[in-house]
Amino acid sequence: MADINLYGPIGASMFGDEGISASQFSSLVAAVDAEDPLTVYLNSPGGSVFDGLTIYQSLVDRPGENHIVIRGVAASIASVIAMAGDLVSMGQSSRIMIHNPLGPSAMAFGTSDDLREAAEDTLKTAQLLDEVRDTLVDVYASRTGQDRKQLMQWMESETWMNAADAKKNGFADTVTPNKAMAATSYPQPLAVAITTTEELHRVAEMARKLTMRSGPAVGARDRGQGRLRLAKAKLFTAE
């Protein structure tokens, strides 16, 4: 079993030496045998959507088991990374935060045609943000088994969950008691923000190709639905 610490903002391009880039993290994952269990210790306020989705995908692609241990906070895009865990553990004082992605808007001053063009560009940006949001909802739904409408409401409200609520809602599987000193928590999350239209197009393109990792809640639900369908089929054939 191997361990990786993912502490700090996501995305070196945005946060310099303090941030963790997707390429840095992928190199660490590549050094671990793909079949071996991997534990990722996570404490992050979020950051780059593109780097976060890339990190999530690098974990999902592993055939070996992923264990995510949240120490402090998994906010914004870091909460998406946490959903790559086959097992997600949280410290008693840890928290998860989910919210809608943010993006750039076309600002314009000029003729009526200039303003219409800016409005059209803004609408296209909004549609791309909706596409990215829907992918994030897919990630959360796949791991937690929660209803998409409920997840979208939580994201719209920028919802914080303590460890107990995260476990109740399927975002975590176990809660561990605090030790003498809890891990440092970030007081301010870094929004799931996309700063340029070019970056938004890159993120949307990646979102279209993203694959998911289902959690225990989803597996149990699917097995239950499968048994129900089988019972109905037997009942039908018996008639």
C-alpha positions in Angstrom: 0.0 0.0 0.0 1.3 3.5 -0.9 0.5 6.9 0.5 0.3 10.3 -1.2 -0.3 13.6 0.6 -2.4 16.1 -1.4 -2.2 19.2 0.8 -2.8 22.7 -0.5 -4.4 24.4 -3.4 -5.1 22.5 -6.6 -3.2 23.8 -9.7 0.5 24.9 -9.7 -0.2 27.3 -12.6 -2.6 29.3 -10.5 -0.8 29.1 -7.1 2.9 28.7 -7.9 5.0 26.7 -5.5 2.1 26.3 -3.1 -0.3 24.6 -5.6 -0.2 20.9 -6.7 -0.5 20.5 -10.4 -2.2 17.5 -12.2 1.1 16.5 -13.8 2.9 16.5 -10.4 0.1 14.3 -8.9 -0.1 12.0 -11.9 3.7 11.4 -11.6 3.2 10.3 -8.0 0.3 8.0 -8.9 2.4 6.5 -11.8 5.1 5.5 -9.3 2.6 3.3 -7.5 1.8 -0.1 -8.9 -1.6 0.3 -10.6 -3.0 -2.9 -8.9 -1.9 -1.8 -5.4 -4.1 0.0 -2.9 -3.4 3.7 -2.6 -4.2 6.1 0.2 -4.5 9.8 -0.6 -4.5 12.2 2.4 -6.4 15.2 1.3 -6.6 18.7 2.8 -7.3 21.3 0.2 -9.4 24.5 -0.3 -9.8 23.7 -4.0 -8.4 25.6 -7.0 -8.1 24.8 -10.7 -11.0 22.9 -12.2 -8.9 21.5 -15.0 -6.2 20.2 -12.7 -8.8 18.9 -10.3 -10.7 16.9 -12.9 -7.4 15.5 -14.3 -6.4 14.4 -10.8 -9.8 12.8 -10.3 -9.5 11.0 -13.6 -6.0 9.7 -12.8 -7.4 8.1 -9.6 -10.5 6.7 -11.3 -8.4 5.1 -14.0 -6.5 3.0 -11.4 -7.6 -0.6 -11.1 -6.3 -0.7 -7.6 -8.4 0.5 -4.6 -8.3 4.2 -3.7 -8.7 5.2 -0.1 -9.2 9.0 0.4 -8.6 10.3 3.9 -9.9 13.9 4.3 -7.8 15.8 6.9 -9.2 19.3 7.5 -11.2 20.2 4.4 -12.1 19.0 0.9 -13.7 22.1 -0.6 -14.7 23.0 -4.1 -12.9 21.0 -6.7 -11.0 19.1 -3.9 -14.4 17.6 -3.0 -14.6 16.2 -6.5 -11.2 14.6 -6.2 -12.4 12.9 -2.9 -15.2 11.2 -5.0 -12.5 9.0 -6.6 -12.2 7.0 -3.4 -13.5 3.5 -3.1 -13.4 4.3 0.6 -13.6 7.9 1.9 -12.7 8.6 5.5 -13.1 11.9 7.3 -11.7 13.1 10.6 -14.4 14.1 13.0 -13.7 17.8 12.6 -13.2 17.7 8.8 -15.6 19.2 6.3 -16.6 19.0 2.6 -17.9 21.9 0.6 -19.7 21.7 -2.8 -20.9 24.5 -5.1 -21.5 25.6 -8.7 -18.6 26.4 -10.9 -17.9 30.1 -11.8 -16.7 31.4 -15.1 -15.9 34.6 -17.1 -18.5 36.9 -18.5 -18.2 39.1 -21.6 -18.1 42.7 -20.6 -18.8 45.2 -23.4 -19.2 48.9 -24.1 -20.1 50.0 -27.6 -22.8 49.8 -30.2 -26.0 47.7 -30.0 -24.3 45.1 -32.2 -21.3 45.0 -29.8 -23.7 44.5 -26.8 -25.6 41.7 -28.7 -22.4 40.0 -29.5 -21.3 40.2 -25.9 -24.7 38.8 -24.8 -24.3 35.9 -27.2 -20.8 35.2 -25.9 -22.1 35.3 -22.3 -24.9 32.9 -23.1 -22.4 30.4 -24.7 -20.2 30.7 -21.6 -23.3 30.0 -19.4 -24.1 26.9 -21.4 -20.6 25.6 -21.0 -20.7 26.3 -17.3 -24.0 24.3 -17.1 -22.2 21.5 -18.9 -19.3 21.5 -16.4 -21.8 21.7 -13.5 -23.8 18.7 -14.8 -20.5 16.7 -15.0 -19.7 17.6 -11.4 -23.3 16.5 -10.4 -22.6 13.2 -12.2 -19.4 12.7 -10.2 -21.2 13.4 -6.9 -24.2 11.3 -7.9 -22.1 8.4 -9.0 -20.3 8.3 -5.6 -23.0 9.2 -3.2 -26.2 7.8 -4.8 -27.9 11.1 -4.1 -30.7 12.5 -6.3 -29.4 14.9 -8.9 -32.0 17.5 -8.0 -30.8 17.4 -4.4 -27.2 17.7 -5.4 -27.9 20.7 -7.6 -29.7 22.4 -4.7 -26.7 21.8 -2.4 -24.3 23.1 -5.1 -26.5 26.2 -5.7 -26.5 27.0 -2.0 -22.7 26.4 -1.6 -23.2 23.7 1.0 -20.7 22.8 3.8 -21.0 19.4 5.4 -19.4 18.2 8.6 -18.1 14.7 8.7 -21.4 13.3 10.2 -23.5 14.9 7.5 -21.0 13.9 4.7 -21.3 10.3 5.9 -25.1 10.5 6.1 -25.3 11.9 2.5 -22.9 9.4 1.0 -19.9 11.7 0.6 -17.9 9.7 3.1 -18.0 6.1 4.4 -16.3 6.4 7.8 -15.6 9.1 10.4 -12.6 8.8 12.6 -12.3 10.5 16.1 -10.1 13.5 16.4 -6.6 12.9 17.9 -5.0 15.4 20.2 -4.4 17.9 17.4 -6.6 18.1 14.3 -5.2 18.8 10.9 -5.0 22.4 9.8 -8.1 23.5 8.0 -8.4 26.2 5.4 -10.7 29.0 6.5 -11.5 30.2 3.0 -12.2 27.9 0.1 -11.0 28.5 -3.5 -14.0 28.6 -5.7 -14.5 26.3 -8.6 -13.6 29.2 -10.9 -12.6 29.3 -14.5 -10.9 32.5 -15.4 -10.8 32.6 -19.2 -13.0 31.4 -22.0 -10.1 29.3 -23.3 -9.8 27.5 -20.0 -13.5 27.0 -19.9 -13.5 25.3 -23.3 -10.6 23.0 -22.1 -12.6 22.1 -19.0 -15.8 21.5 -20.9 -14.0 19.2 -23.3 -12.5 17.2 -20.5 -15.8 17.1 -18.7 -17.3 15.4 -21.8 -14.8 12.6 -21.5 -14.8 12.1 -17.8 -15.5 8.6 -16.4 -16.9 8.0 -12.9 -16.1 5.9 -9.9 -19.2 4.6 -8.1 -19.3 4.3 -4.3 -20.7 1.7 -2.0 -24.1 3.5 -1.7 -24.6 3.4 -5.5 -23.5 -0.2 -5.7 -26.0 -1.2 -3.0 -28.8 0.8 -4.7 -28.0 -0.8 -8.1 -28.0 -4.3 -6.6 -31.3 -3.6 -4.9 -32.8 -2.4 -8.2 -31.4 -5.5 -9.9 -33.1 -7.8 -7.4 -36.3 -5.9 -7.9 -36.2 -6.3 -11.7 -35.3 -10.0 -11.3 -38.3 -10.5 -9.0 -40.6 -8.8 -11.4 -39.3 -10.9 -14.3 -39.9 -14.1 -12.3 -43.4 -13.0 -11.5 -44.1 -12.2 -15.1 -42.8 -15.5 -16.4 -44.7 -17.4 -13.8 -48.0 -16.0 -15.0 
